[in-house]
């Protein structure tokens, strides 16, 4: 049984946008638009161009459905320790880090989500609100 990525659009319409994947993408990871190809790929650490979350897995050069929309409730891959209400930013390979020490002044403004449930440990899907 697959885990749902889109949980609730929060009354604000979720937008599911069609892109082409530059490389393989895992559903539930944060993505960014490549500045060289215009395609999407899993967002890199401290991404300033994160545009949404992959709805499903996508193969390289294949269709990639990306969810975006301020206030949308999603299951997103996260790592580390998160308390409800923590802000998170992309740490690496499309995974969100909710470690408050990771949100430094240099990374301010790069937050992409708010944790809606607690999390501890390795990368796994957790309920978040997308704030971009």
C-alpha beads as a LAMMPS data file, in Angstrom:
LAMMPS data file: protein, C-alpha beads

132 atoms
131 bonds

1 atom types
1 bond types

-500.0 500.0 xlo xhi
-500.0 500.0 ylo yhi
-500.0 500.0 zlo zhi

Masses

1 110.0

Atoms # bond

1 1 1 0.000 0.000 0.000
2 1 1 1.448 3.336 -1.027
3 1 1 1.660 6.248 1.359
4 1 1 -0.294 9.291 0.269
5 1 1 1.833 12.373 -0.283
6 1 1 -0.978 14.956 -0.611
7 1 1 -3.046 14.848 2.592
8 1 1 -5.126 18.029 2.482
9 1 1 -5.022 21.198 0.462
10 1 1 -5.925 23.236 3.570
11 1 1 -8.667 25.112 1.746
12 1 1 -6.050 26.650 -0.510
13 1 1 -5.894 24.868 -3.818
14 1 1 -2.966 22.525 -4.212
15 1 1 -1.391 22.893 -7.596
16 1 1 -0.070 19.749 -9.252
17 1 1 2.274 20.891 -11.985
18 1 1 3.665 18.749 -14.807
19 1 1 7.439 18.786 -15.265
20 1 1 10.100 16.497 -16.717
21 1 1 12.538 14.923 -14.250
22 1 1 16.202 15.671 -14.912
23 1 1 17.152 12.613 -12.818
24 1 1 15.198 9.993 -10.870
25 1 1 13.012 11.531 -8.132
26 1 1 11.435 9.848 -5.111
27 1 1 7.839 10.755 -4.274
28 1 1 7.658 12.865 -1.107
29 1 1 10.974 14.634 -1.662
30 1 1 11.413 18.374 -2.143
31 1 1 12.333 19.359 -5.694
32 1 1 13.891 22.373 -7.374
33 1 1 14.020 23.567 -10.973
34 1 1 17.357 22.975 -12.654
35 1 1 18.962 26.236 -13.731
36 1 1 20.477 24.488 -16.757
37 1 1 17.627 22.362 -18.149
38 1 1 14.410 23.800 -16.696
39 1 1 13.538 20.281 -15.542
40 1 1 13.100 19.277 -11.889
41 1 1 15.436 17.343 -9.634
42 1 1 15.584 16.549 -5.934
43 1 1 16.463 19.783 -4.155
44 1 1 19.996 20.184 -2.895
45 1 1 21.114 21.382 0.561
46 1 1 20.020 24.929 1.418
47 1 1 18.091 25.187 -1.838
48 1 1 16.776 28.666 -2.541
49 1 1 14.836 27.475 -5.575
50 1 1 12.726 24.691 -4.046
51 1 1 9.433 24.673 -5.909
52 1 1 7.396 21.840 -4.427
53 1 1 7.190 18.168 -3.485
54 1 1 7.143 15.181 -5.835
55 1 1 3.697 13.554 -5.791
56 1 1 5.047 10.215 -7.055
57 1 1 8.339 8.646 -8.056
58 1 1 9.638 9.817 -11.439
59 1 1 12.251 8.336 -13.764
60 1 1 14.967 10.407 -15.400
61 1 1 13.557 12.201 -18.472
62 1 1 10.056 11.064 -17.485
63 1 1 7.003 13.004 -16.313
64 1 1 7.168 14.382 -12.757
65 1 1 4.038 15.656 -10.995
66 1 1 4.993 18.331 -8.463
67 1 1 2.691 19.595 -5.704
68 1 1 2.941 23.211 -4.645
69 1 1 0.704 25.707 -2.883
70 1 1 1.112 27.681 0.324
71 1 1 -0.534 25.884 3.245
72 1 1 -0.866 22.474 1.598
73 1 1 -0.560 19.507 4.007
74 1 1 1.835 16.824 2.726
75 1 1 3.861 13.820 3.786
76 1 1 7.460 14.886 3.109
77 1 1 10.715 13.028 3.728
78 1 1 12.468 14.412 6.805
79 1 1 15.459 13.481 8.901
80 1 1 16.699 14.269 12.391
81 1 1 14.593 15.467 15.280
82 1 1 11.457 17.534 14.786
83 1 1 8.896 18.793 17.264
84 1 1 5.468 19.913 16.131
85 1 1 5.766 23.476 14.855
86 1 1 9.471 23.325 13.936
87 1 1 10.524 24.981 10.693
88 1 1 12.509 22.865 8.260
89 1 1 14.807 23.491 5.333
90 1 1 16.213 21.193 2.669
91 1 1 19.267 19.386 3.996
92 1 1 20.275 17.129 1.104
93 1 1 18.744 15.156 -1.743
94 1 1 15.252 16.577 -1.218
95 1 1 15.013 15.671 2.476
96 1 1 13.966 18.273 5.074
97 1 1 15.978 18.858 8.235
98 1 1 13.981 20.203 11.183
99 1 1 16.978 20.548 13.503
100 1 1 16.563 24.092 14.832
101 1 1 20.336 24.557 14.903
102 1 1 20.293 23.995 11.140
103 1 1 18.197 27.132 10.648
104 1 1 21.058 29.574 10.931
105 1 1 20.941 33.231 10.007
106 1 1 22.610 32.348 6.703
107 1 1 19.805 29.878 5.952
108 1 1 16.987 32.203 7.054
109 1 1 14.308 32.467 4.403
110 1 1 15.054 28.995 3.073
111 1 1 12.475 27.261 5.252
112 1 1 10.052 25.198 3.216
113 1 1 7.822 23.410 5.739
114 1 1 6.416 23.282 9.275
115 1 1 6.394 19.927 11.086
116 1 1 2.874 18.832 12.028
117 1 1 4.063 15.752 13.895
118 1 1 7.151 14.821 15.875
119 1 1 9.977 12.943 14.183
120 1 1 13.237 11.357 15.290
121 1 1 15.803 9.425 13.293
122 1 1 16.511 8.459 9.721
123 1 1 14.708 9.847 6.700
124 1 1 11.019 8.944 6.637
125 1 1 7.768 10.595 5.611
126 1 1 6.236 12.986 8.143
127 1 1 3.176 15.231 8.038
128 1 1 4.130 18.833 7.192
129 1 1 2.620 22.093 5.988
130 1 1 4.310 23.456 2.848
131 1 1 5.014 27.177 3.338
132 1 1 6.607 28.209 0.072

Bonds

1 1 1 2
2 1 2 3
3 1 3 4
4 1 4 5
5 1 5 6
6 1 6 7
7 1 7 8
8 1 8 9
9 1 9 10
10 1 10 11
11 1 11 12
12 1 12 13
13 1 13 14
14 1 14 15
15 1 15 16
16 1 16 17
17 1 17 18
18 1 18 19
19 1 19 20
20 1 20 21
21 1 21 22
22 1 22 23
23 1 23 24
24 1 24 25
25 1 25 26
26 1 26 27
27 1 27 28
28 1 28 29
29 1 29 30
30 1 30 31
31 1 31 32
32 1 32 33
33 1 33 34
34 1 34 35
35 1 35 36
36 1 36 37
37 1 37 38
38 1 38 39
39 1 39 40
40 1 40 41
41 1 41 42
42 1 42 43
43 1 43 44
44 1 44 45
45 1 45 46
46 1 46 47
47 1 47 48
48 1 48 49
49 1 49 50
50 1 50 51
51 1 51 52
52 1 52 53
53 1 53 54
54 1 54 55
55 1 55 56
56 1 56 57
57 1 57 58
58 1 58 59
59 1 59 60
60 1 60 61
61 1 61 62
62 1 62 63
63 1 63 64
64 1 64 65
65 1 65 66
66 1 66 67
67 1 67 68
68 1 68 69
69 1 69 70
70 1 70 71
71 1 71 72
72 1 72 73
73 1 73 74
74 1 74 75
75 1 75 76
76 1 76 77
77 1 77 78
78 1 78 79
79 1 79 80
80 1 80 81
81 1 81 82
82 1 82 83
83 1 83 84
84 1 84 85
85 1 85 86
86 1 86 87
87 1 87 88
88 1 88 89
89 1 89 90
90 1 90 91
91 1 91 92
92 1 92 93
93 1 93 94
94 1 94 95
95 1 95 96
96 1 96 97
97 1 97 98
98 1 98 99
99 1 99 100
100 1 100 101
101 1 101 102
102 1 102 103
103 1 103 104
104 1 104 105
105 1 105 106
106 1 106 107
107 1 107 108
108 1 108 109
109 1 109 110
110 1 110 111
111 1 111 112
112 1 112 113
113 1 113 114
114 1 114 115
115 1 115 116
116 1 116 117
117 1 117 118
118 1 118 119
119 1 119 120
120 1 120 121
121 1 121 122
122 1 122 123
123 1 123 124
124 1 124 125
125 1 125 126
126 1 126 127
127 1 127 128
128 1 128 129
129 1 129 130
130 1 130 131
131 1 131 132
